[in-house]
Amino acid sequence: MADIFSVIADPTRRRLLELLLERYEAGDAVEASTHAGESSVSELVHALNLSQPTVSKHLKVLREAGLVAVREEGQHRYYKLDASPLEEVEDWAIPFLSADFDGSLDDVEWVDPAAGGQAPDAAGTASEFARNVGRSVATSSHQARTVVGDLQANATRLVSRLRK
């Protein structure tokens, strides 16, 4: 199986993932035969304005990486996003995003303008604060997903043992 980073390095595959994410978030069906959150190959071909063989080739790579699930109905294929393999990317990126964040604003130098000093740039401080909050949320979200995943795995093992 290809490395997840090399799979998402291709701009066409990233665009396919974006389209599937939009459909997943919308959760609606375009046709009566389409399940919620799915897109047919023909819909993806139309949206990307690429040939069907090109789109199918990229969908195969995404499928092999576990980023999409496929449902076959006759000769038609319907694809749905499975973003769980992207957790590997998130796990890799979070340390870089939070490398300089210690969770406080102690590093911001506050100067009293009345004493002749210059006040900190409000826009810059707000921007830095927002970045720090975003990093903190991403880290907390990752930790929560890890705990939930561990709990689910333990519950599955416990249920399996109880059934024996």
Salt bridges, closest charged atoms under 4 A:
ASP10 OD1 - HIS58 ND1 3.82
GLU18 OE1 - ARG15 NH1 3.37
GLU22 OE2 - ARG15 NH1 3.88
GLU38 OE1 - ARG71 NH2 2.74
GLU43 OE1 - ARG23 NH1 3.54
GLU64 OE2 - LYS60 NZ 3.85
GLU72 OE2 - ARG77 NE 3.70
GLU73 OE1 - ARG71 NH1 2.67
GLU87 OE2 - ARG145 NE 3.86
GLU90 OE1 - HIS142 ND1 3.80
GLU90 OE1 - ARG145 NH2 2.11
ASP91 OD1 - HIS142 ND1 2.80
ASP100 OD1 - ARG135 NH1 2.80
